Amino acid sequence: MQALMMTKYGDITSSLAFQNITKPTISTTQLLIEVHASSINPFDYKVLKGDFKAFKKITFPHGIGRDVSGVVTEIGDEVTNFKVGDTVLSRIGEQLVGTIAQYVASEAKHTALKPDQITHQEAASIPLAGLTAWQGLVTIANLKAGEKVLIHAGSGGVGTIAIQLAKHLGAFVATTTSTPNVDLVKKLGADQVIDYKKEDYLQQVNSFGVVFDTMGGEHTLDAFKVIKEGGRVVSVNGEVDDILARELGLNFIIRKILSLKAKKITQAAAKKTAMYRMFMMSSNGPQLAELADLYMQNKIQAVIDRSYGFTESIEALEYLSKGRAKGKVVITH
């Protein structure tokens, strides 16, 4: 079968190639999915550049792409909740990565049925970004109705879903974005839109219960200037906290180094008696099913910036890497 493969660490144009590879062989707990659509995320090209090789090295050639929507063509002997012919979506586990391909294997526990009401392209736009929003706002922040939440980068893949999810939960949503995207995030339900090209968000928000930090850097530390006493700062791009370090299985010395790097953040959190968590999204079929149900009910709508054909996958990654996409970039197969 044909698949887009990473051939080495490096840039998008020189480190990717289409190759003929063997169709995946599934285990007893897995499904084989014929790919109809996939979507790409910044995480994909960051892995390609080698940003995470300190945590886990890759053996090349290696697949790329983690989001998929398609049709089940085989099921493992222990799989009871799916059958051949089901249309499904999944955020593929790291050991099976490679959704920019004709077929991909997925653990059944990471997979959910695709509602008939949404297309394969829409379904493929959900998994990684949707689970990131869900786990950040629901699982970790425990966002409640009536609370105020600041969501950075509201027009991005995670941000567009996070705004809608937070509104569904009954929160007051403020978000940052650039001038061309103001109308988009308003349509998604944002109550307060801060155009960072024209305004300093630190002057516009205060006493928020939750900050959902997708930016990292100074935004992580500045989050503690806008949350209320006892608030929560949840980040996908900040400094690694000890909980995440332990989840990643890092040794004591590395955890100590990371703790020193995060010292300013932990001190800022302590001054506000606030919670700080940095997390990495994990694949989760039941959560994905809950998200898919919200799309079916039109509580959340897919925001797709551009769609590319399978043979245009490298161009799709190049476009996404420029950081201007509104919502998701998807690939049709």
Secondary structure per residue as TSV (DSSP state, phi and psi in degrees):
chain	resnum	aa	ss	phi	psi
A	1	M	-	360.0	160.8
A	2	Q	E	-90.2	139.6
A	3	A	E	-151.0	149.0
A	4	L	E	-85.4	127.1
A	5	M	E	-124.7	143.9
A	6	M	E	-79.9	127.0
A	7	T	-	-100.1	-17.2
A	8	K	S	-171.8	170.7
A	9	Y	S	-74.3	139.7
A	10	G	S	159.0	-158.2
A	11	D	-	-84.9	169.4
A	12	I	T	-63.3	-41.3
A	13	T	T	-73.1	-30.1
A	14	S	T	-105.1	-5.7
A	15	S	S	-119.5	11.7
A	16	L	E	-127.5	145.6
A	17	A	E	-155.7	145.0
A	18	F	E	-78.1	133.3
A	19	Q	E	-136.3	155.9
A	20	N	E	-88.4	119.0
A	21	I	-	-127.9	168.3
A	22	T	-	-74.1	138.6
A	23	K	-	-60.1	138.1
A	24	P	-	-58.4	143.6
A	25	T	-	-100.9	126.6
A	26	I	-	-91.3	153.6
A	27	S	-	-89.0	-177.9
A	28	T	T	-67.7	-18.2
A	29	T	T	-106.1	9.5
A	30	Q	E	-116.6	166.9
A	31	L	E	-119.0	150.8
A	32	L	E	-104.4	125.8
A	33	I	E	-114.5	127.1
A	34	E	E	-79.3	119.2
A	35	V	E	-76.9	126.0
A	36	H	E	-104.4	-29.9
A	37	A	E	-155.8	149.6
A	38	S	E	-137.0	165.7
A	39	S	E	-134.7	158.5
A	40	I	E	-116.9	157.9
A	41	N	-	-137.4	156.6
A	42	P	H	-52.5	-31.5
A	43	F	H	-56.4	-34.7
A	44	D	H	-62.6	-49.6
A	45	Y	H	-78.8	-19.9
A	46	K	H	-69.4	-39.1
A	47	V	H	-62.1	-43.6
A	48	L	H	-58.2	-40.7
A	49	K	H	-71.2	-16.1
A	50	G	T	95.7	16.2
A	51	D	T	-63.5	-23.1
A	52	F	T	-115.0	12.5
A	53	K	T	-69.7	-15.9
A	54	A	T	-68.9	-26.3
A	55	F	T	-90.3	-39.8
A	56	K	-	-155.6	121.6
A	57	K	-	-85.9	153.9
A	58	I	-	-110.3	141.8
A	59	T	-	-96.1	125.4
A	60	F	S	-97.4	152.2
A	61	P	S	-70.9	154.7
A	62	H	E	-141.5	141.1
A	63	G	E	-66.9	165.0
A	64	I	-	-137.5	147.5
A	65	G	-	104.3	134.3
A	66	R	-	-126.0	-12.0
A	67	D	E	-107.2	136.2
A	68	V	E	-147.7	148.3
A	69	S	E	-134.6	135.1
A	70	G	E	-174.8	-159.8
A	71	V	E	-119.4	133.7
A	72	V	E	-71.6	126.3
A	73	T	E	-111.9	-19.3
A	74	E	E	-147.3	150.4
A	75	I	E	-130.6	146.4
A	76	G	-	-72.7	160.5
A	77	D	T	-61.3	-27.3
A	78	E	T	-93.7	-1.7
A	79	V	-	-82.8	122.9
A	80	T	-	-118.2	-14.7
A	81	N	S	-102.0	5.4
A	82	F	-	-137.0	158.5
A	83	K	-	-137.6	162.4
A	84	V	T	-59.8	133.4
A	85	G	T	100.8	-14.9
A	86	D	-	-65.3	141.4
A	87	T	E	-92.6	131.4
A	88	V	E	-139.8	166.8
A	89	L	E	-134.7	154.8
A	90	S	E	-158.9	149.1
A	91	R	E	-100.9	106.1
A	92	I	-	-63.2	138.1
A	93	G	-	-64.8	154.5
A	94	E	G	-58.3	-30.4
A	95	Q	G	-75.2	-9.6
A	96	L	G	-119.9	12.4
A	97	V	-	-53.4	140.6
A	98	G	-	142.0	58.0
A	99	T	-	-87.4	-8.9
A	100	I	S	-86.9	72.4
A	101	A	B	-159.4	171.7
A	102	Q	S	-77.3	-32.7
A	103	Y	E	-137.8	153.0
A	104	V	E	-148.4	146.1
A	105	A	E	-91.8	146.2
A	106	S	E	-141.1	140.1
A	107	E	E	-63.3	137.3
A	108	A	G	-58.5	-34.6
A	109	K	G	-70.8	-12.2
A	110	H	G	-101.1	5.6
A	111	T	E	-116.5	149.2
A	112	A	E	-136.4	153.8
A	113	L	E	-69.1	139.6
A	114	K	-	-85.7	125.3
A	115	P	-	-62.6	143.1
A	116	D	T	-63.7	-23.2
A	117	Q	T	-73.4	-13.2
A	118	I	S	-118.6	150.2
A	119	T	-	-78.8	167.8
A	120	H	H	-62.0	-37.4
A	121	Q	H	-63.5	-44.8
A	122	E	H	-63.1	-43.4
A	123	A	H	-63.1	-39.9
A	124	A	H	-67.4	-20.4
A	125	S	T	-79.4	-9.7
A	126	I	S	-85.8	-49.2
A	127	P	H	-52.7	-68.8
A	128	L	H	-64.5	-48.9
A	129	A	H	-66.3	-42.0
A	130	G	H	-65.3	-43.7
A	131	L	H	-67.3	-33.4
A	132	T	H	-62.1	-46.4
A	133	A	H	-63.9	-44.3
A	134	W	H	-63.5	-50.1
A	135	Q	I	-68.0	-33.6
A	136	G	I	-70.7	-47.2
A	137	L	I	-87.1	-38.8
A	138	V	I	-92.2	-56.8
A	139	T	I	-69.5	-47.8
A	140	I	I	-91.9	-53.8
A	141	A	S	-74.9	-23.7
A	142	N	-	52.8	49.1
A	143	L	-	-62.0	132.0
A	144	K	-	-114.9	158.4
A	145	A	T	-58.2	137.1
A	146	G	T	91.0	-13.9
A	147	E	-	-78.6	159.6
A	148	K	E	-104.1	131.2
A	149	V	E	-128.4	135.9
A	150	L	E	-103.1	122.7
A	151	I	E	-114.0	116.0
A	152	H	S	-77.9	151.7
A	153	A	S	55.8	57.8
A	154	G	T	-65.4	-18.8
A	155	S	T	-93.9	-1.0
A	156	G	S	-80.3	-179.7
A	157	G	H	-59.5	-46.2
A	158	V	H	-74.2	-43.0
A	159	G	H	-60.5	-42.2
A	160	T	H	-63.7	-34.9
A	161	I	H	-77.4	-41.3
A	162	A	H	-61.5	-40.3
A	163	I	H	-58.7	-49.2
A	164	Q	H	-67.6	-38.6
A	165	L	H	-65.3	-44.5
A	166	A	H	-62.5	-39.1
A	167	K	H	-65.7	-39.9
A	168	H	H	-60.1	-35.2
A	169	L	T	-76.7	-8.8
A	170	G	T	93.1	17.2
A	171	A	-	-86.9	160.3
A	172	F	E	-87.0	124.1
A	173	V	E	-113.4	123.0
A	174	A	E	-110.3	145.9
A	175	T	E	-145.5	153.3
A	176	T	E	-104.1	143.9
A	177	T	E	-162.2	175.1
A	178	S	-	-96.0	167.0
A	179	T	G	-50.5	-46.3
A	180	P	G	-64.8	-16.6
A	181	N	G	-107.4	5.3
A	182	V	H	-59.1	-47.9
A	183	D	H	-63.6	-38.1
A	184	L	H	-59.4	-51.1
A	185	V	H	-69.8	-27.6
A	186	K	H	-64.5	-43.8
A	187	K	H	-63.8	-29.6
A	188	L	T	-76.2	-11.0
A	189	G	T	116.0	2.3
A	190	A	-	-60.1	131.7
A	191	D	S	-81.5	-31.1
A	192	Q	E	-136.4	121.7
A	193	V	E	-114.2	125.0
A	194	I	E	-111.2	113.3
A	195	D	E	-81.4	103.6
A	196	Y	T	-68.4	-12.5
A	197	K	T	-73.6	-23.2
A	198	K	T	-119.8	-20.4
A	199	E	-	-131.5	153.6
A	200	D	-	-95.7	112.0
A	201	Y	G	-61.2	-25.6
A	202	L	G	-65.2	-21.7
A	203	Q	G	-91.1	-7.3
A	204	Q	T	-106.0	-20.7
A	205	V	-	-129.9	148.6
A	206	N	-	-161.2	159.0
A	207	S	S	55.9	41.5
A	208	F	E	-85.2	146.0
A	209	G	E	-75.0	-35.4
A	210	V	E	-138.6	138.7
A	211	V	E	-118.5	125.0
A	212	F	E	-102.2	103.4
A	213	D	E	-95.4	109.6
A	214	T	S	-103.9	1.0
A	215	M	S	-101.0	-40.0
A	216	G	-	76.4	-166.2
A	217	G	T	61.2	-138.0
A	218	E	H	-65.3	-23.2
A	219	H	H	-62.7	-34.2
A	220	T	H	-65.6	-48.6
A	221	L	H	-67.0	-41.2
A	222	D	H	-66.1	-19.6
A	223	A	H	-57.8	-31.3
A	224	F	H	-75.7	-9.9
A	225	K	H	-80.4	-20.1
A	226	V	H	-111.9	-11.4
A	227	I	E	-84.7	157.5
A	228	K	E	-82.3	170.8
A	229	E	E	-56.5	129.5
A	230	G	E	79.0	12.5
A	231	G	E	-75.0	-177.6
A	232	R	E	-129.8	132.1
A	233	V	E	-115.0	118.4
A	234	V	E	-117.4	126.1
A	235	S	E	-126.7	145.6
A	236	V	S	-109.8	2.3
A	237	N	S	-144.7	16.3
A	238	G	S	-95.8	-152.2
A	239	E	-	-83.3	141.2
A	240	V	-	-66.5	126.7
A	241	D	-	-90.9	173.1
A	242	D	H	-68.0	-31.5
A	243	I	H	-62.9	-47.6
A	244	L	H	-66.0	-39.9
A	245	A	H	-58.7	-40.6
A	246	R	H	-70.0	-38.9
A	247	E	H	-61.8	-34.0
A	248	L	T	-79.8	-6.2
A	249	G	T	73.6	27.0
A	250	L	-	-75.2	146.1
A	251	N	-	-76.0	171.8
A	252	F	H	-59.7	-40.9
A	253	I	H	-65.0	-46.2
A	254	I	H	-64.8	-40.4
A	255	R	H	-61.3	-37.3
A	256	K	H	-65.7	-42.4
A	257	I	H	-62.8	-44.9
A	258	L	H	-64.5	-35.5
A	259	S	H	-63.2	-39.3
A	260	L	H	-67.4	-38.2
A	261	K	H	-63.6	-33.1
A	262	A	T	-92.9	9.2
A	263	K	H	-58.7	-42.5
A	264	K	H	-62.8	-37.4
A	265	I	H	-69.5	-45.3
A	266	T	H	-64.9	-33.9
A	267	Q	H	-68.3	-42.2
A	268	A	H	-63.8	-38.5
A	269	A	H	-65.3	-41.2
A	270	A	H	-63.2	-37.2
A	271	K	H	-64.4	-28.2
A	272	K	T	-102.9	8.5
A	273	T	T	42.9	45.9
A	274	A	-	-103.9	161.9
A	275	M	E	-94.3	137.2
A	276	Y	E	-125.7	128.1
A	277	R	E	-136.4	130.4
A	278	M	E	-106.7	129.8
A	279	F	-	-136.1	158.3
A	280	M	-	-114.2	127.6
A	281	M	-	-54.2	141.5
A	282	S	-	-120.3	144.7
A	283	S	-	-63.6	139.2
A	284	N	-	-159.3	105.2
A	285	G	H	-62.5	-47.3
A	286	P	H	-60.5	-40.5
A	287	Q	H	-65.7	-38.5
A	288	L	H	-63.6	-37.1
A	289	A	H	-64.4	-39.5
A	290	E	H	-64.9	-40.3
A	291	L	H	-63.8	-45.5
A	292	A	H	-59.1	-36.3
A	293	D	H	-64.8	-36.4
A	294	L	H	-67.0	-36.1
A	295	Y	H	-67.0	-40.5
A	296	M	H	-61.0	-36.7
A	297	Q	T	-84.9	2.9
A	298	N	T	62.8	23.0
A	299	K	S	-75.1	-30.4
A	300	I	S	-130.0	137.0
A	301	Q	-	-115.4	142.3
A	302	A	-	-68.8	138.2
A	303	V	-	-115.9	107.1
A	304	I	E	-113.9	118.7
A	305	D	E	-74.5	-54.4
A	306	R	E	-145.7	152.1
A	307	S	E	-121.0	134.2
A	308	Y	E	-121.2	154.4
A	309	G	E	-77.0	163.4
A	310	F	G	-54.2	-43.4
A	311	T	G	-72.5	-9.3
A	312	E	G	-101.6	16.3
A	313	S	H	-60.3	-37.3
A	314	I	H	-65.8	-41.8
A	315	E	H	-61.2	-37.0
A	316	A	H	-61.8	-43.6
A	317	L	H	-66.5	-38.4
A	318	E	H	-62.4	-42.4
A	319	Y	H	-63.7	-47.2
A	320	L	H	-61.0	-36.5
A	321	S	H	-66.8	-15.9
A	322	K	T	-74.9	-13.7
A	323	G	T	76.7	22.1
A	324	R	-	-112.7	2.6
A	325	A	-	-68.0	139.1
A	326	K	S	-98.4	109.3
A	327	G	S	78.7	-138.1
A	328	K	E	-106.3	155.2
A	329	V	E	-110.1	124.4
A	330	V	E	-118.6	160.1
A	331	I	E	-125.8	127.8
A	332	T	E	-98.1	145.5
A	333	H	-	-118.2	360.0
